[in-house]
Amino acid sequence: MATIGFIGLGNMGAPMAANLVKAGHRVNGYDVNAKVVQALAAAGVQAAHSAAEATRGADVVITMLPAGEHVRDVWLHQGGLIEAVKGSTPLLIDCSTIDVDSARVVTDAARVAGLEMLDAPVSGGVGGATAATLTFMVGGSDTAFARGLPVLQAMGKNIVHAGGPGAGQAAKICNNMMLAINMVGVSEGFLLAQNLGLDWDKLFQIASTSSGQSWALSSYCPAPGPVPAAPSNRDYAAGFTAALMLKDVKLSQAAADATGSPTPLAAHAMSFYQAVVDAGDGGKDFSVVFRRLANLNRQGQA
């Protein structure tokens, strides 16, 4: 079993680190919030007092951080983890969802230092992190992927090698852009059904077995009722917050601008998630966009 340094023990990182311990790995964990590190002691995670301390003697170093600037800072600047681990040969894995350019810059710096690195963002939310059923979208070399696969399998169910450096982030950005659009579409369909006098359970029964079927419908139906386990039946308690979805759609739009890719539906969907966040519901599940749309009149005014 491996010794793993894990930096970033928030809502996703904490259960991921706990699952690594369950799989028999030794995990040295660090987070800027010391309380979350202490809380993981019961799960067997060893507390480190700095990011650099968490990497000492590590076979694998994993980061799970909020944004590209945090990833660059921890690996390249104030945190300086690449410099801290030079002379040893741990595999570096970043599981954050960030922009493709940041992923490639950090990977290039690791390569220059003689280290292998994977960008491996995840899908599945807090529920998937807790149940170790996450999907990992992985970018990096074949050798780095083979080396990291056993560790990723302790935290996830579907591990896909998407391609070279940055490919994992590219896949995550595209996937979540599609999901954001799809959730708005499902929400609009259920609201139209309501205005037409169609029962939501009947629409769900039909659409979930017809061409309208999607994950946003069948697993995460934004209209309360048809899917008992969906956040819509728990006042949109977050599995994946609206604020995080807004962040990911913004990443997709930055990438679209950089590559000249037409994404008009994503741009429109982004405006709805922005409105949700501006209204103070950024901490709710992203499917709360249904409630935002329900509060609009036909002229699009709140």
C-alpha positions as CSV (number, residue, x, y, z in Angstrom):
1,M,0.0,0.0,0.0
2,A,1.1,3.6,-0.7
3,T,1.8,6.6,1.5
4,I,-0.3,9.4,0.2
5,G,-0.1,13.2,0.8
6,F,-3.6,14.7,0.4
7,I,-4.0,18.5,0.3
8,G,-7.5,19.9,0.3
9,L,-9.9,18.2,2.6
10,G,-13.2,20.0,1.9
11,N,-16.5,18.5,1.0
12,M,-15.0,16.3,-1.7
13,G,-11.5,15.8,-0.5
14,A,-12.4,14.6,3.0
15,P,-14.4,11.5,1.9
16,M,-11.9,10.8,-0.8
17,A,-9.1,10.7,1.7
18,A,-11.1,8.6,4.1
19,N,-11.7,6.1,1.3
20,L,-8.0,5.9,0.6
21,V,-7.5,4.9,4.3
22,K,-10.2,2.3,4.0
23,A,-8.3,0.8,1.0
24,G,-5.3,0.4,3.2
25,H,-3.2,3.4,2.3
26,R,-1.5,5.7,4.8
27,V,-2.8,9.2,4.2
28,N,-1.2,12.4,5.5
29,G,-3.7,15.2,5.1
30,Y,-3.5,19.0,5.1
31,D,-6.1,21.7,4.7
32,V,-6.0,25.4,5.5
33,N,-8.9,24.7,7.8
34,A,-7.3,22.8,10.7
35,K,-10.7,21.7,12.0
36,V,-11.4,19.5,9.0
37,V,-8.0,17.8,9.4
38,Q,-8.7,17.1,13.0
39,A,-12.2,15.7,12.2
40,L,-10.6,13.2,9.8
41,A,-8.5,11.7,12.5
42,A,-11.3,9.3,13.4
43,A,-11.1,8.1,9.8
44,G,-7.4,7.4,10.1
45,V,-6.0,10.4,8.2
46,Q,-2.8,11.6,9.8
47,A,-2.7,15.3,10.3
48,A,0.0,17.4,8.7
49,H,0.7,21.0,9.6
50,S,1.5,22.2,6.1
51,A,1.1,21.1,2.6
52,A,4.9,20.4,2.3
53,E,4.7,18.3,5.5
54,A,1.9,16.2,4.0
55,T,4.2,15.3,1.1
56,R,7.1,14.0,3.1
57,G,7.8,10.3,2.3
58,A,4.8,10.2,0.0
59,D,4.5,7.8,-3.0
60,V,1.6,9.8,-4.3
61,V,0.6,13.5,-3.7
62,I,-3.0,14.5,-4.4
63,T,-4.5,18.0,-4.4
64,M,-8.3,18.8,-4.4
65,L,-8.5,22.6,-4.5
66,P,-11.1,25.2,-5.5
67,A,-9.7,26.9,-8.6
68,G,-6.7,27.2,-11.0
69,E,-5.0,30.0,-9.0
70,H,-5.0,27.8,-5.9
71,V,-3.5,24.9,-7.9
72,R,-0.8,27.0,-9.4
73,D,0.0,28.5,-6.0
74,V,0.2,25.2,-4.1
75,W,2.3,23.5,-6.8
76,L,4.4,26.3,-8.1
77,H,4.5,29.4,-5.8
78,Q,3.9,29.8,-2.1
79,G,3.2,26.1,-1.5
80,G,5.9,25.1,-3.9
81,L,5.1,21.4,-3.7
82,I,7.0,20.5,-6.9
83,E,10.1,22.0,-5.4
84,A,9.4,20.4,-2.1
85,V,9.3,16.8,-3.5
86,K,12.2,17.2,-5.9
87,G,14.7,14.5,-5.3
88,S,12.0,11.9,-4.6
89,T,9.7,10.5,-7.3
90,P,6.1,10.6,-6.1
91,L,3.3,10.6,-8.6
92,L,1.5,13.9,-8.6
93,I,-2.3,14.0,-9.1
94,D,-4.5,17.1,-9.2
95,C,-8.2,16.3,-8.8
96,S,-9.4,19.9,-8.8
97,T,-11.6,21.2,-11.6
98,I,-9.7,24.0,-13.2
99,D,-8.8,25.6,-16.5
100,V,-6.9,23.5,-19.0
101,D,-4.0,26.0,-19.3
102,S,-3.4,25.8,-15.5
103,A,-3.3,22.0,-15.6
104,R,-0.8,22.0,-18.5
105,V,1.4,24.7,-16.9
106,V,1.7,22.7,-13.6
107,T,2.2,19.4,-15.5
108,D,5.0,21.0,-17.6
109,A,6.7,22.3,-14.4
110,A,6.5,18.8,-12.9
111,R,8.0,17.3,-16.1
112,V,10.9,19.7,-16.0
113,A,11.5,18.6,-12.4
114,G,11.5,14.9,-13.5
115,L,8.1,14.1,-12.0
116,E,5.0,12.5,-13.5
117,M,1.6,14.2,-13.1
118,L,-2.0,13.6,-13.8
119,D,-4.9,16.0,-14.0
120,A,-7.9,13.9,-12.7
121,P,-11.0,16.0,-12.1
122,V,-14.0,14.1,-10.8
123,S,-17.8,13.7,-11.4
124,G,-20.3,12.3,-8.9
125,G,-20.5,14.9,-6.2
126,V,-20.3,14.5,-2.5
127,G,-22.4,11.3,-2.7
128,G,-20.0,9.7,-5.1
129,A,-17.0,10.8,-3.1
130,T,-18.5,9.2,0.0
131,A,-19.4,6.0,-1.7
132,A,-16.2,5.8,-3.7
133,T,-18.1,5.7,-6.9
134,L,-16.7,8.8,-8.5
135,T,-15.8,9.1,-12.2
136,F,-12.3,10.3,-12.8
137,M,-11.5,12.0,-16.1
138,V,-7.7,11.7,-16.4
139,G,-5.1,13.5,-18.4
140,G,-1.4,12.5,-18.6
141,S,1.0,10.0,-20.0
142,D,0.2,6.3,-20.3
143,T,2.9,5.5,-17.7
144,A,1.6,8.0,-15.2
145,F,-2.0,6.7,-15.7
146,A,-1.0,3.1,-15.1
147,R,0.8,4.2,-11.9
148,G,-2.1,6.2,-10.6
149,L,-4.9,3.8,-11.5
150,P,-4.8,1.7,-8.3
151,V,-5.0,4.8,-6.2
152,L,-7.9,6.3,-8.2
153,Q,-9.8,3.0,-8.0
154,A,-9.9,3.3,-4.3
155,M,-11.9,6.5,-4.7
156,G,-13.9,5.9,-7.8
157,K,-15.8,3.5,-10.0
158,N,-15.1,4.8,-13.5
159,I,-11.6,5.8,-14.3
160,V,-11.2,7.0,-17.9
161,H,-7.8,8.0,-19.5
162,A,-9.0,10.9,-21.6
163,G,-5.6,11.7,-23.2
164,G,-2.5,13.7,-22.6
165,P,-1.9,16.6,-20.1
166,G,-5.0,18.7,-19.7
167,A,-7.3,16.2,-21.3
168,G,-9.0,15.4,-18.0
169,Q,-9.8,19.0,-17.4
170,A,-11.1,19.3,-21.0
171,A,-13.4,16.4,-20.5
172,K,-14.7,17.7,-17.2
173,I,-15.4,21.1,-18.6
174,C,-17.3,19.7,-21.6
175,N,-19.3,17.2,-19.5
176,N,-20.4,19.8,-17.0
177,M,-21.3,22.3,-19.7
178,M,-23.6,19.7,-21.2
179,L,-25.1,18.9,-17.8
180,A,-25.7,22.6,-17.0
181,I,-27.6,23.0,-20.3
182,N,-29.5,19.7,-19.8
183,M,-30.6,20.7,-16.3
184,V,-32.1,23.9,-17.6
185,G,-33.8,22.0,-20.4
186,V,-35.4,19.5,-18.0
187,S,-36.5,22.3,-15.8
188,E,-38.2,24.0,-18.6
189,G,-39.9,20.8,-19.7
190,F,-41.5,20.2,-16.3
191,L,-42.6,23.8,-15.9
192,L,-44.2,23.7,-19.3
193,A,-45.9,20.5,-18.3
194,Q,-47.3,22.1,-15.2
195,N,-48.7,25.0,-17.2
196,L,-50.3,22.5,-19.6
197,G,-51.9,20.6,-16.7
198,L,-49.8,17.5,-17.1
199,D,-48.9,15.6,-14.0
200,W,-45.1,15.6,-13.3
201,D,-45.1,11.9,-12.4
202,K,-46.7,11.1,-15.7
203,L,-44.2,13.2,-17.6
204,F,-41.4,11.5,-15.7
205,Q,-42.8,8.1,-16.5
206,I,-42.9,8.9,-20.2
207,A,-39.7,11.0,-20.7
208,S,-37.5,8.7,-18.6
209,T,-38.2,5.9,-21.0
210,S,-38.3,8.0,-24.1
211,S,-36.0,10.2,-26.1
212,G,-36.1,12.9,-23.4
213,Q,-34.3,10.6,-21.0
214,S,-31.1,12.0,-19.4
215,W,-29.2,11.8,-16.1
216,A,-30.5,15.2,-15.1
217,L,-34.0,13.8,-15.5
218,S,-33.8,10.2,-14.3
219,S,-31.4,10.6,-11.3
220,Y,-31.6,14.3,-10.4
221,C,-35.1,15.4,-11.5
222,P,-35.3,19.1,-10.6
223,A,-39.1,19.0,-10.1
224,P,-40.0,17.8,-6.6
225,G,-41.8,14.4,-6.5
226,P,-40.8,12.0,-9.3
227,V,-37.3,11.1,-8.0
228,P,-37.5,10.7,-4.1
229,A,-33.7,10.8,-3.7
230,A,-33.2,13.9,-5.8
231,P,-32.1,17.2,-4.1
232,S,-35.4,18.7,-5.2
233,N,-37.2,16.7,-2.5
234,R,-34.8,18.0,0.2
235,D,-35.1,21.8,-0.4
236,Y,-32.3,21.4,-3.0
237,A,-29.7,20.4,-0.4
238,A,-26.5,20.3,-2.3
239,G,-24.9,17.4,-3.9
240,F,-23.2,19.7,-6.3
241,T,-23.7,23.4,-5.6
242,A,-25.0,26.0,-8.0
243,A,-21.9,28.1,-7.3
244,L,-19.7,25.2,-8.4
245,M,-21.8,24.7,-11.5
246,L,-21.5,28.4,-12.3
247,K,-17.7,28.1,-11.9
248,D,-17.5,25.1,-14.3
249,V,-19.7,26.8,-17.0
250,K,-17.6,29.9,-16.8
251,L,-14.5,27.6,-17.4
252,S,-16.3,26.2,-20.4
253,Q,-17.0,29.7,-21.8
254,A,-13.4,30.8,-21.3
255,A,-12.3,27.7,-23.2
256,A,-14.9,28.4,-25.9
257,D,-13.7,32.0,-26.3
258,A,-10.1,30.8,-26.5
259,T,-10.8,28.2,-29.1
260,G,-13.5,30.0,-31.1
261,S,-16.1,27.4,-30.3
262,P,-19.8,28.3,-30.6
263,T,-21.6,27.6,-27.3
264,P,-24.7,29.8,-27.3
265,L,-26.8,27.5,-25.1
266,A,-24.1,27.3,-22.5
267,A,-23.8,31.1,-22.4
268,H,-27.6,31.3,-21.9
269,A,-27.6,28.6,-19.2
270,M,-24.7,30.4,-17.4
271,S,-26.9,33.5,-17.0
272,F,-29.5,31.4,-15.1
273,Y,-26.9,29.9,-12.7
274,Q,-25.5,33.4,-12.2
275,A,-28.9,34.6,-11.3
276,V,-29.3,31.7,-8.8
277,V,-26.0,32.7,-7.2
278,D,-26.8,36.4,-7.2
279,A,-30.1,35.6,-5.4
280,G,-28.2,33.9,-2.6
281,D,-28.8,30.3,-3.5
282,G,-25.2,29.4,-4.6
283,G,-25.0,26.9,-1.8
284,K,-28.0,25.0,-2.9
285,D,-27.8,22.2,-5.4
286,F,-27.5,23.3,-9.0
287,S,-30.9,21.8,-9.8
288,V,-32.3,24.8,-7.8
289,V,-32.2,26.5,-11.2
290,F,-35.7,24.9,-11.6
291,R,-37.0,27.1,-8.8
292,R,-35.4,30.2,-10.4
293,L,-37.1,29.5,-13.7
294,A,-40.4,28.8,-11.9
295,N,-40.2,32.4,-10.5
296,L,-39.9,33.9,-13.9
297,N,-42.9,35.2,-15.8
298,R,-43.3,34.8,-19.5
299,Q,-41.5,38.1,-20.1
300,G,-38.4,36.8,-18.3
301,Q,-38.8,39.2,-15.4
302,A,-38.4,38.0,-11.8
